[in-house]
């Protein structure tokens, strides 16, 4: 893997970590939410999971 590709994989991984960090705070607050807030939070968590999945797929494609 060349240096530029390696740097891009690191950047993607860093972004994944940032999304996970932000989402974990939301996930930890679900317990105290009303049902409407909980549904909204779960949608946001699901969207974050989708973004993480896409970024992991991109990083995996680059390392091949």
C-alpha angles and dihedrals in degrees: 000000000000122000096256092051091047090051091051092050089051091050092050090048091050091052090049090054092049092052091048092050093050092045094048090061090053092047091052092056097051092093094068097044129106116242094265093049091046092054091049091048092049090052089053091048090050091050091050090051089053092051090048091050091051093048092049090050090051092049091049091050090053096051093055 
